[in-house]
């Protein structure tokens, strides 16, 4: 969940590469960041690390960019880290890099230690003074302790021993020893690490983007040397599930959150899984993929990050190819994942019908293909036409503490995705339900004694669910809810029951997917009104590499 960058160079520009790398890796976390460097002839690490402060509006990475170019000038080696807090709070002293009590060993760590408490208690019992609340520091202290007890041992040998005998959990490690400043130790168990190579420099990073400006030559460090997804990827899977069913691709299909996947989700008969992950590193998906492959399931990947762990572990797959998405919230990657899933559904449907010599869904497939081809044009037209409506809707939503979203069919998945965007970026409590579930609980959330105090956003399209959604609109309106409607058929709705609307001039099979555009744009405008950063929501990271 954290980002690591390291460099050993004959040039004296390590601080430049480290700061660039941290900024490029902030999608993996930005609660805190720091670098440690060495200059020629120095044996003492120069360390600068800071935490972000939302209340004081301090961005740790921007602060480092102001401090480090002068303070760390002319460094030839160093390591850097951008952190998403897991073990230990968001403070300066919990920031990386971490070091032992004598500052001989300095390291950056991505991952979590399962036996953190046991190690911590033992080190305290041994008289080691700890500088932080993190599990990461313990690794540096263990290596230094082993070196003190075994003076003839190298840091490399000490690291091997500590990893083999003391650590349990997940780690990507980059370690430096000030007594051997010309080397860098790299280790991995479950967390990604890449090594980049050029004529005069060695780079280490969690993702190749951190060093690809300087070299395209890199190697992976390996461990020891159903539709399945999380977050927005899960909702992309839910959306696509509707089309897999309509195209009769499989006898059955289910969408499972990666964190909830167990061996009991694996079909007893021959089956397969589609793993959806923007980063290709999502820990819950990797764990589920390992379980599925142990049971012999065929695995397909839908991944954006080329060469990532999931991409290289599946049997086959499709790259999303939507470009790097730096902001934490999934926007273009959600849309692109959904499109890729629809293309997979089309391919499976045609392949199965070709094998049987039938053409049952040929017309439906042709319609979808034609509409997919025209999708970029449709997106441009819609974005141009809805801006003012989205701004007006944002003015209303920005005043709320809670909002409910309703949809049906594919739009139920879009409602859930919209609720996720609102809660993670604006910090407004937003929940989404299928409209059919209203009577089974959500109606109780409407405060009938205070008319218009409860706001409900409904997605109502001119499709097979129009009748059901009109009933839902009537039900919530009659109980006093304030209604916001996203629709392409406002003329078919009772005007007295619609308090506010966003109108889409689009009607085809893929209109449900395009509903995500006003939801995303409205969320963006709410962020501007509330002065929250839509790219860096608090407490979250883009790439979730730990459980």
C-alpha positions as CSV (number, residue, x, y, z in Angstrom):
1,X,0.0,0.0,0.0
2,X,3.1,2.2,0.2
3,X,5.5,3.3,-2.5
4,X,9.2,2.7,-2.5
5,X,12.0,4.2,-4.6
6,X,15.8,3.6,-4.3
7,X,18.8,4.7,-6.3
8,X,22.6,3.9,-6.5
9,X,24.3,6.1,-9.0
10,X,27.7,7.4,-10.2
11,X,25.9,10.7,-10.7
12,X,25.1,13.1,-7.9
13,X,21.4,13.5,-8.4
14,X,19.9,10.9,-6.1
15,X,17.7,13.5,-4.4
16,X,16.1,14.5,-7.7
17,X,15.2,10.9,-8.7
18,X,13.9,10.1,-5.2
19,X,11.6,13.1,-5.1
20,X,10.3,12.5,-8.6
21,X,9.7,8.8,-7.7
22,X,7.8,9.6,-4.5
23,X,5.5,12.0,-6.4
24,X,4.8,9.5,-9.1
25,X,4.1,6.8,-6.5
26,X,1.8,8.8,-4.3
27,X,-1.2,6.8,-5.6
28,X,0.1,4.1,-3.2
29,X,-0.3,6.5,-0.2
30,X,0.4,10.0,0.9
31,X,-0.1,10.1,4.6
32,X,3.6,10.7,5.0
33,X,6.8,10.6,2.9
34,X,10.5,10.8,3.3
35,X,14.0,10.2,1.9
36,X,17.4,9.1,3.2
37,X,20.5,9.8,1.2
38,X,24.3,9.5,1.3
39,X,26.9,11.9,-0.2
40,X,30.3,10.9,-1.4
41,X,32.6,10.3,1.6
42,X,29.7,10.4,4.1
43,X,29.0,7.5,6.4
44,X,26.0,9.1,8.1
45,X,22.5,9.0,6.4
46,X,20.8,12.3,5.9
47,X,17.1,11.7,6.6
48,X,14.1,13.9,6.0
49,X,10.6,12.7,6.6
50,X,7.2,14.4,7.1
51,X,3.6,13.5,7.6
52,X,0.6,15.2,5.9
53,X,-1.8,17.3,8.0
54,X,-5.3,17.7,6.5
55,X,-6.3,20.3,9.1
56,X,-3.2,22.4,8.5
57,X,-3.4,21.7,4.8
58,X,0.2,20.4,4.8
59,X,1.0,18.1,1.9
60,X,4.1,16.0,2.9
61,X,5.3,15.5,-0.7
62,X,5.1,19.2,-1.6
63,X,6.9,20.0,1.7
64,X,9.7,17.6,0.8
65,X,10.0,19.2,-2.6
66,X,10.7,22.5,-0.9
67,X,13.2,21.1,1.7
68,X,15.1,18.3,0.1
69,X,16.7,19.7,-3.1
70,X,19.0,21.9,-1.0
71,X,19.4,19.7,2.1
72,X,20.1,16.6,0.1
73,X,22.0,18.2,-2.7
74,X,24.7,16.1,-4.6
75,X,23.6,12.7,-3.1
76,X,24.7,9.7,-5.0
77,X,22.6,7.0,-3.2
78,X,19.4,6.9,-1.3
79,X,15.9,5.5,-0.7
80,X,12.5,7.1,-0.5
81,X,9.0,6.2,0.6
82,X,5.5,7.4,0.4
83,X,3.2,5.9,3.1
84,X,-0.4,4.9,3.6
85,X,-0.6,4.4,7.4
86,X,-1.4,0.8,8.4
87,X,0.7,0.1,11.6
88,X,1.2,3.3,13.5
89,X,-0.5,6.6,13.2
90,X,0.1,9.4,10.6
91,X,3.0,11.2,12.3
92,X,6.5,12.4,11.4
93,X,8.2,9.7,13.5
94,X,6.2,6.9,11.9
95,X,7.2,8.1,8.5
96,X,9.8,6.2,6.5
97,X,12.7,5.7,6.0
98,X,13.2,3.9,9.3
99,X,16.6,3.2,11.0
100,X,18.0,1.2,13.9
101,X,19.1,3.0,17.2
102,X,22.6,3.5,15.9
103,X,21.5,4.6,12.4
104,X,23.6,2.1,10.7
105,X,20.7,0.4,8.9
106,X,18.1,2.4,7.1
107,X,15.2,0.9,5.2
108,X,11.8,1.5,3.5
109,X,9.1,-1.2,3.8
110,X,5.8,-1.9,2.0
111,X,3.7,-4.5,3.7
112,X,2.7,-5.6,7.2
113,X,4.2,-8.0,9.7
114,X,1.8,-10.6,11.2
115,X,4.1,-11.1,14.2
116,X,4.6,-7.4,14.9
117,X,3.7,-7.5,18.6
118,X,5.9,-10.5,19.4
119,X,8.9,-8.9,17.7
120,X,8.3,-5.6,19.4
121,X,7.9,-7.1,22.9
122,X,11.2,-9.1,22.4
123,X,13.2,-6.0,21.2
124,X,11.9,-3.9,24.2
125,X,12.9,-6.8,26.5
126,X,16.3,-6.8,24.9
127,X,16.7,-3.1,25.8
128,X,16.2,-1.7,22.3
129,X,14.8,1.8,22.3
130,X,12.2,2.2,19.5
131,X,11.7,5.4,17.6
132,X,8.2,4.7,16.2
133,X,5.0,2.7,16.5
134,X,5.5,0.9,13.2
135,X,6.3,-2.7,12.3
136,X,8.7,-1.5,9.7
137,X,11.2,0.0,12.2
138,X,11.4,-3.4,13.9
139,X,13.0,-4.9,10.7
140,X,15.8,-2.4,10.9
141,X,16.3,-3.0,14.6
142,X,16.4,-6.8,14.1
143,X,19.0,-6.6,11.3
144,X,21.2,-4.2,13.4
145,X,20.8,-6.5,16.5
146,X,21.9,-9.5,14.4
147,X,25.0,-7.6,13.1
148,X,25.9,-6.6,16.7
149,X,25.7,-10.2,17.9
150,X,27.6,-11.4,14.8
151,X,30.3,-8.8,14.0
152,X,31.7,-10.8,11.0
153,X,28.3,-11.0,9.3
154,X,27.4,-8.7,6.4
155,X,24.2,-6.7,6.3
156,X,23.1,-8.9,3.4
157,X,23.6,-12.1,5.5
158,X,21.9,-10.5,8.5
159,X,18.9,-9.6,6.3
160,X,18.6,-13.1,5.0
161,X,18.7,-14.5,8.5
162,X,16.2,-12.1,9.9
163,X,13.8,-12.7,7.0
164,X,14.1,-16.5,7.2
165,X,13.9,-16.8,11.0
166,X,12.1,-13.8,12.4
167,X,9.6,-12.3,9.9
168,X,6.0,-13.4,9.2
169,X,3.8,-11.4,6.8
170,X,4.3,-9.4,3.7
171,X,7.1,-7.1,2.7
172,X,8.9,-5.3,-0.1
173,X,12.1,-4.0,1.4
174,X,14.9,-1.7,0.3
175,X,17.8,-1.6,2.8
176,X,21.0,0.4,3.0
177,X,24.0,-0.1,5.3
178,X,26.3,2.9,5.9
179,X,29.3,0.6,6.3
180,X,28.7,-0.7,2.8
181,X,27.3,2.4,1.0
182,X,27.9,1.1,-2.5
183,X,25.2,-1.6,-2.2
184,X,21.5,-1.9,-1.6
185,X,19.6,-4.9,-0.3
186,X,16.2,-5.7,-1.9
187,X,13.8,-8.3,-0.7
188,X,10.2,-9.2,-1.4
189,X,7.4,-11.4,0.0
190,X,4.1,-10.5,-1.5
191,X,4.8,-6.8,-2.1
192,X,6.0,-5.8,-5.6
193,X,9.6,-4.7,-6.2
194,X,11.2,-3.9,-9.5
195,X,14.9,-3.2,-10.3
196,X,15.7,-0.8,-13.1
197,X,19.1,-0.9,-14.8
198,X,21.1,1.7,-16.8
199,X,24.7,2.2,-17.6
200,X,25.6,4.1,-14.5
201,X,22.6,3.7,-12.2
202,X,20.5,1.1,-10.4
203,X,16.9,1.9,-9.5
204,X,14.6,0.1,-7.2
205,X,10.8,0.8,-7.0
206,X,7.4,-0.5,-6.3
207,X,6.3,0.4,-9.8
208,X,8.3,1.0,-13.0
209,X,6.8,4.5,-13.5
210,X,9.1,5.7,-10.7
211,X,12.1,5.2,-12.9
212,X,10.9,4.7,-16.5
213,X,11.9,8.3,-17.3
214,X,15.5,7.1,-16.9
215,X,15.4,3.5,-18.1
216,X,13.1,1.0,-19.7
217,X,15.3,-2.0,-18.7
218,X,14.0,-3.6,-15.6
219,X,13.5,-7.0,-13.9
220,X,10.9,-8.2,-11.4
221,X,11.9,-9.4,-7.9
222,X,9.9,-12.5,-7.2
223,X,8.7,-13.9,-3.9
224,X,11.5,-15.9,-2.2
225,X,13.6,-14.4,-4.6
226,X,-16.3,-16.0,-10.6
227,X,-15.6,-12.3,-11.3
228,X,-13.3,-11.1,-8.6
229,X,-12.7,-7.5,-7.8
230,X,-12.4,-4.8,-5.1
231,X,-13.7,-1.2,-4.8
232,X,-14.7,0.4,-8.1
233,X,-13.5,-2.8,-9.9
234,X,-16.2,-4.7,-8.0
235,X,-18.9,-2.4,-9.3
236,X,-17.5,-2.6,-12.8
237,X,-17.9,-6.4,-12.4
238,X,-21.5,-6.0,-11.1
239,X,-22.3,-3.8,-14.1
240,X,-20.9,-6.2,-16.6
241,X,-22.6,-9.1,-14.9
242,X,-25.9,-7.9,-16.4
243,X,-24.5,-8.1,-19.9
244,X,-22.9,-11.5,-19.4
245,X,-26.3,-12.8,-18.4
246,X,-28.1,-11.1,-21.4
247,X,-25.6,-12.6,-23.7
248,X,-25.9,-16.1,-22.0
249,X,-22.2,-16.4,-21.7
250,X,-22.2,-18.8,-18.8
251,X,-24.5,-21.2,-17.0
252,X,-24.1,-19.0,-13.9
253,X,-22.0,-16.0,-13.0
254,X,-21.4,-14.3,-9.6
255,X,-19.5,-11.2,-8.6
256,X,-17.5,-11.5,-5.4
257,X,-15.7,-8.9,-3.4
258,X,-12.0,-9.8,-3.3
259,X,-11.9,-9.4,0.5
260,X,-14.9,-11.8,0.9
261,X,-13.6,-14.5,-1.4
262,X,-13.2,-18.0,0.1
263,X,-12.7,-21.5,-1.3
264,X,-16.5,-22.0,-1.0
265,X,-17.0,-19.5,-3.9
266,X,-15.1,-21.8,-6.2
267,X,-17.5,-23.7,-8.4
268,X,-17.4,-27.5,-8.1
269,X,-17.9,-28.0,-11.8
270,X,-15.5,-26.6,-14.4
271,X,-15.3,-22.9,-14.1
272,X,-13.1,-19.9,-14.2
273,X,-12.5,-16.4,-12.7
274,X,-12.0,-13.0,-14.0
275,X,-9.8,-10.9,-11.8
276,X,-10.4,-7.1,-12.0
277,X,-7.7,-4.8,-10.6
278,X,-6.6,-1.4,-11.7
279,X,-3.2,-1.7,-10.2
280,X,-2.7,-5.4,-10.7
281,X,-1.4,-5.6,-7.1
282,X,-4.5,-5.6,-5.0
283,X,-3.7,-7.9,-2.1
284,X,-7.3,-9.4,-1.7
285,X,-7.4,-10.2,-5.4
286,X,-4.0,-11.8,-5.4
287,X,-4.9,-14.0,-2.4
288,X,-8.1,-15.1,-4.1
289,X,-6.3,-15.7,-7.4
290,X,-3.9,-18.0,-5.6
291,X,-6.7,-20.0,-4.0
292,X,-8.5,-20.3,-7.3
293,X,-5.4,-21.5,-9.2
294,X,-4.7,-24.1,-6.5
295,X,-8.1,-25.5,-7.3
296,X,-7.4,-25.5,-11.0
297,X,-9.6,-22.7,-12.2
298,X,-8.8,-20.9,-15.4
299,X,-8.0,-17.3,-14.6
300,X,-8.5,-14.2,-16.8
301,X,-7.1,-10.8,-15.8
302,X,-8.5,-7.3,-16.5
303,X,-5.7,-5.1,-15.3
304,X,-4.4,-1.6,-16.1
305,X,-0.8,-1.9,-14.9
306,X,1.3,-3.8,-17.4
307,X,3.6,-6.4,-15.9
308,X,1.9,-6.3,-12.5
309,X,1.6,-9.3,-10.2
310,X,-1.9,-10.2,-11.2
311,X,-1.2,-9.6,-14.9
312,X,1.7,-12.1,-14.8
313,X,-0.1,-14.7,-12.7
314,X,-3.3,-15.2,-14.7
315,X,-3.6,-17.6,-17.6
316,X,-4.6,-14.9,-20.0
317,X,-6.1,-11.4,-19.9
318,X,-6.8,-8.0,-21.4
319,X,-5.0,-4.9,-20.4
320,X,-7.3,-1.9,-19.8
321,X,-4.8,0.5,-21.4
322,X,-6.5,3.6,-20.1
323,X,-3.2,5.2,-19.1
324,X,-1.9,5.9,-15.6
325,X,-4.6,7.1,-13.2
326,X,-2.9,9.1,-10.5
327,X,-6.0,10.2,-8.5
328,X,-7.0,7.7,-5.8
329,X,-10.6,7.5,-7.0
330,X,-11.2,5.3,-10.0
331,X,-12.9,7.3,-12.8
332,X,-11.5,6.5,-16.3
333,X,-10.3,3.1,-15.1
334,X,-13.8,2.2,-13.9
335,X,-15.2,3.1,-17.3
336,X,-12.4,1.3,-19.2
337,X,-12.7,-1.8,-17.0
338,X,-16.4,-2.0,-17.7
339,X,-15.8,-1.7,-21.5
340,X,-13.2,-4.4,-21.4
341,X,-15.6,-6.7,-19.5
342,X,-18.3,-6.0,-22.1
343,X,-15.8,-6.9,-24.9
344,X,-15.0,-10.1,-23.1
345,X,-18.7,-10.9,-22.8
346,X,-19.1,-10.3,-26.6
347,X,-16.2,-12.6,-27.4
348,X,-17.4,-15.4,-25.1
349,X,-20.9,-15.2,-26.5
350,X,-19.8,-15.3,-30.1
351,X,-17.3,-18.1,-29.5
352,X,-20.0,-20.3,-27.8
353,X,-22.6,-19.7,-30.5
354,X,-20.1,-20.3,-33.3
355,X,-19.2,-23.7,-31.6
356,X,-22.9,-24.6,-31.5
357,X,-23.7,-23.2,-35.0
358,X,-26.3,-20.8,-33.8
359,X,-26.8,-17.0,-34.0
360,X,-29.3,-16.3,-31.2
361,X,-27.6,-13.1,-29.9
362,X,-26.0,-11.9,-33.1
363,X,-28.2,-8.8,-33.5
364,X,-27.7,-7.9,-29.8
365,X,-23.9,-8.2,-30.2
366,X,-23.9,-6.1,-33.3
367,X,-25.8,-3.3,-31.5
368,X,-23.4,-3.4,-28.6
369,X,-20.4,-3.3,-30.9
370,X,-21.7,-0.3,-32.9
371,X,-22.6,1.5,-29.6
372,X,-19.1,0.8,-28.1
373,X,-17.5,2.3,-31.2
374,X,-19.6,5.5,-30.9
375,X,-19.0,5.7,-27.1
376,X,-16.2,8.3,-27.2
377,X,-18.5,10.7,-29.2
378,X,-21.3,10.1,-26.8
379,X,-19.1,10.8,-23.8
380,X,-18.0,14.1,-25.3
381,X,-21.6,15.2,-26.1
382,X,-22.9,14.3,-22.6
383,X,-20.0,16.0,-20.7
384,X,-20.6,19.2,-22.7
385,X,-24.4,19.2,-22.0
386,X,-24.5,18.3,-18.3
387,X,-22.0,20.7,-16.7
388,X,-24.5,23.3,-15.5
389,X,-26.9,20.7,-14.3
390,X,-24.2,18.9,-12.4
391,X,-23.1,22.2,-10.8
392,X,-26.6,22.9,-9.6
393,X,-27.0,19.4,-8.2
394,X,-23.6,19.7,-6.5
395,X,-24.8,22.9,-4.7
396,X,-27.6,20.9,-3.2
397,X,-25.6,17.8,-2.3
398,X,-22.8,19.9,-0.7
399,X,-25.3,20.9,2.0
400,X,-26.1,17.3,3.0
401,X,-24.8,14.9,5.5
402,X,-26.4,11.9,4.0
403,X,-27.8,10.8,0.6
404,X,-29.3,7.6,-0.8
405,X,-28.9,6.5,-4.4
406,X,-31.3,4.1,-6.2
407,X,-31.0,2.2,-9.4
408,X,-32.1,-1.1,-11.0
409,X,-30.4,-3.6,-13.2
410,X,-27.0,-2.3,-14.5
411,X,-27.9,1.1,-13.0
412,X,-27.9,-0.5,-9.5
413,X,-24.2,-1.1,-10.0
414,X,-23.7,2.5,-11.2
415,X,-25.6,3.8,-8.2
416,X,-23.2,1.9,-5.9
417,X,-20.2,3.3,-7.8
418,X,-21.7,6.8,-7.5
419,X,-22.2,6.4,-3.8
420,X,-18.6,5.2,-3.4
421,X,-17.3,8.3,-5.2
422,X,-19.4,10.6,-3.0
423,X,-18.3,9.1,0.3
424,X,-14.6,8.7,-0.6
425,X,-14.1,12.1,-2.1
426,X,-16.6,14.5,-0.4
427,X,-16.9,12.6,3.0
428,X,-20.7,12.8,2.7
429,X,-22.4,9.6,3.9
430,X,-23.8,8.0,0.7
431,X,-25.4,4.6,0.3
432,X,-26.9,2.9,-2.7
433,X,-29.6,0.3,-3.0
434,X,-31.4,-1.6,-5.7
435,X,-34.8,0.1,-6.0
436,X,-36.4,-3.3,-5.5
437,X,-35.0,-3.3,-2.0
438,X,-36.8,-0.1,-0.8
439,X,-39.6,-1.9,1.0
440,X,-37.1,-4.2,2.8
441,X,-35.5,-1.5,4.9
442,X,-34.2,1.7,3.2
443,X,-37.7,3.3,3.2
444,X,-37.3,3.6,7.0
445,X,-34.5,6.1,6.5
446,X,-36.8,8.7,5.1
447,X,-37.8,11.2,7.8
448,X,-41.5,11.6,7.0
449,X,-42.0,14.1,9.8
450,X,-39.5,16.5,8.2
451,X,-40.4,16.8,4.5
452,X,-37.5,17.2,2.1
453,X,-35.0,16.5,4.9
454,X,-34.0,13.2,3.2
455,X,-32.4,13.4,-0.2
456,X,-32.7,10.5,-2.7
457,X,-31.0,10.3,-6.1
458,X,-32.7,8.0,-8.5
459,X,-31.3,6.8,-11.9
460,X,-34.4,6.4,-14.1
461,X,-33.8,5.4,-17.8
462,X,-36.2,4.6,-20.6
463,X,-35.5,0.8,-20.4
464,X,-37.1,-2.4,-19.1
465,X,-36.9,-1.0,-15.5
466,X,-38.7,2.3,-16.2
467,X,-42.0,1.1,-14.6
468,X,-40.2,-0.2,-11.4
469,X,-38.2,3.1,-11.1
470,X,-41.3,5.2,-11.5
471,X,-42.9,3.2,-8.6
472,X,-39.8,3.8,-6.5
473,X,-40.0,7.6,-7.3
474,X,-43.6,7.7,-6.2
475,X,-42.8,5.7,-3.0
476,X,-40.0,8.0,-1.8
477,X,-41.8,11.2,-2.9
478,X,-45.0,10.2,-1.0
479,X,-42.9,9.8,2.2
480,X,-41.5,13.3,1.9
481,X,-38.1,12.7,0.3
482,X,-36.3,15.4,-1.8
483,X,-35.7,13.7,-5.2
484,X,-32.9,14.2,-7.6
485,X,-33.3,12.2,-10.9
486,X,-30.7,11.3,-13.5
487,X,-32.8,10.4,-16.6
488,X,-33.1,10.2,-20.3
489,X,-36.9,10.3,-20.2
490,X,-37.9,13.3,-18.0
491,X,-41.1,13.7,-20.1
492,X,-42.3,10.3,-19.0
493,X,-41.9,11.1,-15.3
494,X,-44.5,13.0,-13.1
495,X,-42.9,16.5,-12.8
496,X,-44.4,17.2,-9.4
497,X,-42.4,14.3,-8.0
498,X,-39.0,15.4,-9.4
499,X,-37.4,18.2,-7.3
500,X,-34.2,18.3,-9.4
501,X,-32.9,16.5,-12.5
502,X,-29.9,15.9,-14.7
503,X,-31.0,15.1,-18.3
504,X,-29.1,12.8,-20.6
505,X,-29.8,13.0,-24.3
506,X,-28.8,9.4,-24.9
507,X,-30.7,6.2,-25.4
508,X,-29.1,2.9,-26.2
509,X,-27.9,-0.3,-24.6
510,X,-24.9,1.4,-23.0
511,X,-26.7,4.4,-21.5
512,X,-26.4,2.9,-18.0
513,X,-22.6,3.1,-18.3
514,X,-22.8,6.8,-19.3
515,X,-24.8,7.6,-16.1
516,X,-21.5,7.4,-14.3
517,X,-20.4,10.7,-16.0
518,X,-22.9,13.0,-14.2
519,X,-22.2,11.2,-10.9
520,X,-18.4,11.7,-11.3
521,X,-18.8,15.3,-12.4
522,X,-21.2,16.2,-9.7
523,X,-18.9,14.7,-7.1
524,X,-16.0,16.8,-8.5
525,X,-18.1,20.0,-8.1
526,X,-19.1,19.0,-4.6
527,X,-15.3,18.6,-3.8
528,X,-14.7,22.1,-5.1
529,X,-17.5,23.6,-3.0
530,X,-16.4,21.8,0.2
531,X,-12.7,22.4,-0.5
532,X,-11.7,18.7,-0.4
533,X,-9.0,17.4,-2.6
534,X,-10.6,15.0,-5.2
535,X,-7.3,13.5,-6.1
536,X,-6.1,12.7,-2.5
537,X,-9.0,11.7,-0.2
538,X,-8.0,11.3,3.4
539,X,-7.1,7.8,4.8
540,X,-7.1,6.1,1.3
541,X,-4.5,5.0,-1.2
542,X,-4.8,4.0,-4.9
543,X,-3.0,0.7,-4.8
544,X,-4.2,-1.5,-1.9
545,X,-1.3,-4.0,-1.6
546,X,-2.0,-5.1,2.0
547,X,-5.0,-6.7,3.6
